[in-house]
């Protein structure tokens, strides 16, 4: 975990929602009531590795919106 690095999570148009520290965890809430926890790793200002998959933060937000999955810091 890198000290001081934060991942700025946004919506699909780039509006900041919240931030999590490098190595932090987000909780994803599915429409059926299930939830899932994912580790987030900082890559650069606009990219993160979430649950082992590299994403542009806005791309991750688009995927979550398309699948109707909400997410928040855990």
Secondary structure as UniProt FT lines:
FT   TURN            3..4
FT   STRAND          6..10
FT   TURN            12..13
FT   STRAND          16..21
FT   TURN            22..23
FT   STRAND          25..29
FT   TURN            31..32
FT   STRAND          35..44
FT   TURN            45..46
FT   STRAND          47..50
FT   TURN            51..52
FT   STRAND          53..56
FT   HELIX           57..66
FT   TURN            67..68
FT   STRAND          70..73
//
